[in-house]
Amino acid sequence: MKVIVTGASGFLGHALFHHLKAAGFDCLGISRRSDLNELLSVVDYSQSPVGDVLVHCAEPSNRQMVNKMDSQDISEIIENTKKLLNKPFSHVIYLSSAALYGDKAHEPRHVTDDIYVSDNYCKIKRTAELSVLKTAGTILRLGNVYGIGMSKENVISTAMQQLFLSSDIEMRTLSPVRDYIWYTDVLDAITKACILRPAGIFNIGSGIGVSVAQLIDEMQLVMNTKLRVKETTPIGEVSCQFLDIDLSMSELDWKPVVDIEHGLKIIKSHMCKESY
């Protein structure tokens, strides 16, 4: 089985490429970067060669950045994805986002729940989902993925950097609840999907909602600190999003194994090594 991984120079794509190689898969990583000899460089991902399974990780993951793009850039992303998905892969695995569920429900979100195309980011994700569903492919709606190599602009990175410097913690808001999933658990789910090739939509998360305030409390326990936490822009409305993962556990024979405490301890250890 030959697996094509697009976006193989990014956080999750790069980790997946090496994960699949280590597991014995014939894996080809595709990137728009030209400085990585282990990957095939392309101008756009519609130029990717065909294999048995495509894992499409290449779309931009920074929601704020995507929502600042103009309509031409959004259309280009959508068209290139359509061209890629029209290639004769035996199976397509698309990494989508829990953002499609919105953030106004206190219950875990199921794959049959309503979705909300509320911005450019969600428009890109939903358009690609519809194309993948036509191919009987696999859609993995991911929670908030974190781990070694993640962006330095997310909630966990922002708080951990401040904790590591033993400074007071300043966060925009503390109330939003999200589903945080350790990156190797996501890699395991994708690997299962490569083997089983299930058709349909699956949630990949921890199944647990954690607020930013709870997250920082857990970080302080891991770092053995009791720093002051300041909220700069409190929000007065519900912002809650976490996932029902029962279908994924049964159909993919998968479950998350790294809880938030363990994941944060690994990040702490990595940060300590980097400081020397």
Secondary structure as a PSIPRED ss2 file (coil, helix, strand):
# PSIPRED VFORMAT (PSIPRED V4.0)

   1 M C   1.000  0.000  0.000
   2 K E   0.000  0.000  1.000
   3 V E   0.000  0.000  1.000
   4 I E   0.000  0.000  1.000
   5 V E   0.000  0.000  1.000
   6 T E   0.000  0.000  1.000
   7 G C   1.000  0.000  0.000
   8 A C   1.000  0.000  0.000
   9 S C   1.000  0.000  0.000
  10 G C   1.000  0.000  0.000
  11 F H   0.000  1.000  0.000
  12 L H   0.000  1.000  0.000
  13 G H   0.000  1.000  0.000
  14 H H   0.000  1.000  0.000
  15 A H   0.000  1.000  0.000
  16 L H   0.000  1.000  0.000
  17 F H   0.000  1.000  0.000
  18 H H   0.000  1.000  0.000
  19 H H   0.000  1.000  0.000
  20 L H   0.000  1.000  0.000
  21 K H   0.000  1.000  0.000
  22 A H   0.000  1.000  0.000
  23 A C   1.000  0.000  0.000
  24 G C   1.000  0.000  0.000
  25 F C   1.000  0.000  0.000
  26 D E   0.000  0.000  1.000
  27 C E   0.000  0.000  1.000
  28 L E   0.000  0.000  1.000
  29 G E   0.000  0.000  1.000
  30 I E   0.000  0.000  1.000
  31 S E   0.000  0.000  1.000
  32 R C   1.000  0.000  0.000
  33 R C   1.000  0.000  0.000
  34 S C   1.000  0.000  0.000
  35 D C   1.000  0.000  0.000
  36 L C   1.000  0.000  0.000
  37 N C   1.000  0.000  0.000
  38 E C   1.000  0.000  0.000
  39 L C   1.000  0.000  0.000
  40 L E   0.000  0.000  1.000
  41 S E   0.000  0.000  1.000
  42 V C   1.000  0.000  0.000
  43 V C   1.000  0.000  0.000
  44 D C   1.000  0.000  0.000
  45 Y H   0.000  1.000  0.000
  46 S H   0.000  1.000  0.000
  47 Q H   0.000  1.000  0.000
  48 S C   1.000  0.000  0.000
  49 P C   1.000  0.000  0.000
  50 V C   1.000  0.000  0.000
  51 G C   1.000  0.000  0.000
  52 D C   1.000  0.000  0.000
  53 V E   0.000  0.000  1.000
  54 L E   0.000  0.000  1.000
  55 V E   0.000  0.000  1.000
  56 H E   0.000  0.000  1.000
  57 C C   1.000  0.000  0.000
  58 A C   1.000  0.000  0.000
  59 E C   1.000  0.000  0.000
  60 P C   1.000  0.000  0.000
  61 S C   1.000  0.000  0.000
  62 N C   1.000  0.000  0.000
  63 R H   0.000  1.000  0.000
  64 Q H   0.000  1.000  0.000
  65 M H   0.000  1.000  0.000
  66 V H   0.000  1.000  0.000
  67 N H   0.000  1.000  0.000
  68 K C   1.000  0.000  0.000
  69 M C   1.000  0.000  0.000
  70 D C   1.000  0.000  0.000
  71 S H   0.000  1.000  0.000
  72 Q H   0.000  1.000  0.000
  73 D H   0.000  1.000  0.000
  74 I H   0.000  1.000  0.000
  75 S H   0.000  1.000  0.000
  76 E H   0.000  1.000  0.000
  77 I H   0.000  1.000  0.000
  78 I H   0.000  1.000  0.000
  79 E H   0.000  1.000  0.000
  80 N H   0.000  1.000  0.000
  81 T H   0.000  1.000  0.000
  82 K H   0.000  1.000  0.000
  83 K H   0.000  1.000  0.000
  84 L H   0.000  1.000  0.000
  85 L H   0.000  1.000  0.000
  86 N C   1.000  0.000  0.000
  87 K C   1.000  0.000  0.000
  88 P C   1.000  0.000  0.000
  89 F C   1.000  0.000  0.000
  90 S C   1.000  0.000  0.000
  91 H E   0.000  0.000  1.000
  92 V E   0.000  0.000  1.000
  93 I E   0.000  0.000  1.000
  94 Y E   0.000  0.000  1.000
  95 L E   0.000  0.000  1.000
  96 S E   0.000  0.000  1.000
  97 S E   0.000  0.000  1.000
  98 A H   0.000  1.000  0.000
  99 A H   0.000  1.000  0.000
 100 L H   0.000  1.000  0.000
 101 Y H   0.000  1.000  0.000
 102 G C   1.000  0.000  0.000
 103 D C   1.000  0.000  0.000
 104 K E   0.000  0.000  1.000
 105 A C   1.000  0.000  0.000
 106 H C   1.000  0.000  0.000
 107 E C   1.000  0.000  0.000
 108 P C   1.000  0.000  0.000
 109 R E   0.000  0.000  1.000
 110 H C   1.000  0.000  0.000
 111 V C   1.000  0.000  0.000
 112 T C   1.000  0.000  0.000
 113 D C   1.000  0.000  0.000
 114 D C   1.000  0.000  0.000
 115 I C   1.000  0.000  0.000
 116 Y C   1.000  0.000  0.000
 117 V C   1.000  0.000  0.000
 118 S C   1.000  0.000  0.000
 119 D C   1.000  0.000  0.000
 120 N H   0.000  1.000  0.000
 121 Y H   0.000  1.000  0.000
 122 C H   0.000  1.000  0.000
 123 K H   0.000  1.000  0.000
 124 I H   0.000  1.000  0.000
 125 K H   0.000  1.000  0.000
 126 R H   0.000  1.000  0.000
 127 T H   0.000  1.000  0.000
 128 A H   0.000  1.000  0.000
 129 E H   0.000  1.000  0.000
 130 L H   0.000  1.000  0.000
 131 S H   0.000  1.000  0.000
 132 V H   0.000  1.000  0.000
 133 L H   0.000  1.000  0.000
 134 K H   0.000  1.000  0.000
 135 T C   1.000  0.000  0.000
 136 A C   1.000  0.000  0.000
 137 G C   1.000  0.000  0.000
 138 T E   0.000  0.000  1.000
 139 I E   0.000  0.000  1.000
 140 L E   0.000  0.000  1.000
 141 R E   0.000  0.000  1.000
 142 L E   0.000  0.000  1.000
 143 G C   1.000  0.000  0.000
 144 N E   0.000  0.000  1.000
 145 V E   0.000  0.000  1.000
 146 Y E   0.000  0.000  1.000
 147 G C   1.000  0.000  0.000
 148 I C   1.000  0.000  0.000
 149 G C   1.000  0.000  0.000
 150 M C   1.000  0.000  0.000
 151 S C   1.000  0.000  0.000
 152 K C   1.000  0.000  0.000
 153 E C   1.000  0.000  0.000
 154 N C   1.000  0.000  0.000
 155 V H   0.000  1.000  0.000
 156 I H   0.000  1.000  0.000
 157 S H   0.000  1.000  0.000
 158 T H   0.000  1.000  0.000
 159 A H   0.000  1.000  0.000
 160 M H   0.000  1.000  0.000
 161 Q H   0.000  1.000  0.000
 162 Q H   0.000  1.000  0.000
 163 L H   0.000  1.000  0.000
 164 F H   0.000  1.000  0.000
 165 L C   1.000  0.000  0.000
 166 S C   1.000  0.000  0.000
 167 S C   1.000  0.000  0.000
 168 D C   1.000  0.000  0.000
 169 I E   0.000  0.000  1.000
 170 E E   0.000  0.000  1.000
 171 M E   0.000  0.000  1.000
 172 R C   1.000  0.000  0.000
 173 T C   1.000  0.000  0.000
 174 L C   1.000  0.000  0.000
 175 S C   1.000  0.000  0.000
 176 P C   1.000  0.000  0.000
 177 V E   0.000  0.000  1.000
 178 R E   0.000  0.000  1.000
 179 D C   1.000  0.000  0.000
 180 Y E   0.000  0.000  1.000
 181 I E   0.000  0.000  1.000
 182 W E   0.000  0.000  1.000
 183 Y H   0.000  1.000  0.000
 184 T H   0.000  1.000  0.000
 185 D H   0.000  1.000  0.000
 186 V H   0.000  1.000  0.000
 187 L H   0.000  1.000  0.000
 188 D H   0.000  1.000  0.000
 189 A H   0.000  1.000  0.000
 190 I H   0.000  1.000  0.000
 191 T H   0.000  1.000  0.000
 192 K H   0.000  1.000  0.000
 193 A H   0.000  1.000  0.000
 194 C H   0.000  1.000  0.000
 195 I H   0.000  1.000  0.000
 196 L H   0.000  1.000  0.000
 197 R C   1.000  0.000  0.000
 198 P C   1.000  0.000  0.000
 199 A C   1.000  0.000  0.000
 200 G E   0.000  0.000  1.000
 201 I E   0.000  0.000  1.000
 202 F E   0.000  0.000  1.000
 203 N E   0.000  0.000  1.000
 204 I E   0.000  0.000  1.000
 205 G C   1.000  0.000  0.000
 206 S C   1.000  0.000  0.000
 207 G C   1.000  0.000  0.000
 208 I C   1.000  0.000  0.000
 209 G C   1.000  0.000  0.000
 210 V E   0.000  0.000  1.000
 211 S E   0.000  0.000  1.000
 212 V H   0.000  1.000  0.000
 213 A H   0.000  1.000  0.000
 214 Q H   0.000  1.000  0.000
 215 L H   0.000  1.000  0.000
 216 I H   0.000  1.000  0.000
 217 D H   0.000  1.000  0.000
 218 E H   0.000  1.000  0.000
 219 M H   0.000  1.000  0.000
 220 Q H   0.000  1.000  0.000
 221 L H   0.000  1.000  0.000
 222 V H   0.000  1.000  0.000
 223 M H   0.000  1.000  0.000
 224 N C   1.000  0.000  0.000
 225 T C   1.000  0.000  0.000
 226 K C   1.000  0.000  0.000
 227 L C   1.000  0.000  0.000
 228 R C   1.000  0.000  0.000
 229 V E   0.000  0.000  1.000
 230 K E   0.000  0.000  1.000
 231 E E   0.000  0.000  1.000
 232 T C   1.000  0.000  0.000
 233 T C   1.000  0.000  0.000
 234 P C   1.000  0.000  0.000
 235 I C   1.000  0.000  0.000
 236 G C   1.000  0.000  0.000
 237 E C   1.000  0.000  0.000
 238 V C   1.000  0.000  0.000
 239 S C   1.000  0.000  0.000
 240 C E   0.000  0.000  1.000
 241 Q C   1.000  0.000  0.000
 242 F C   1.000  0.000  0.000
 243 L E   0.000  0.000  1.000
 244 D C   1.000  0.000  0.000
 245 I C   1.000  0.000  0.000
 246 D H   0.000  1.000  0.000
 247 L H   0.000  1.000  0.000
 248 S H   0.000  1.000  0.000
 249 M H   0.000  1.000  0.000
 250 S H   0.000  1.000  0.000
 251 E H   0.000  1.000  0.000
 252 L C   1.000  0.000  0.000
 253 D C   1.000  0.000  0.000
 254 W C   1.000  0.000  0.000
 255 K C   1.000  0.000  0.000
 256 P C   1.000  0.000  0.000
 257 V C   1.000  0.000  0.000
 258 V C   1.000  0.000  0.000
 259 D C   1.000  0.000  0.000
 260 I H   0.000  1.000  0.000
 261 E H   0.000  1.000  0.000
 262 H H   0.000  1.000  0.000
 263 G H   0.000  1.000  0.000
 264 L H   0.000  1.000  0.000
 265 K H   0.000  1.000  0.000
 266 I H   0.000  1.000  0.000
 267 I H   0.000  1.000  0.000
 268 K H   0.000  1.000  0.000
 269 S H   0.000  1.000  0.000
 270 H H   0.000  1.000  0.000
 271 M H   0.000  1.000  0.000
 272 C H   0.000  1.000  0.000
 273 K H   0.000  1.000  0.000
 274 E H   0.000  1.000  0.000
 275 S C   1.000  0.000  0.000
 276 Y C   1.000  0.000  0.000
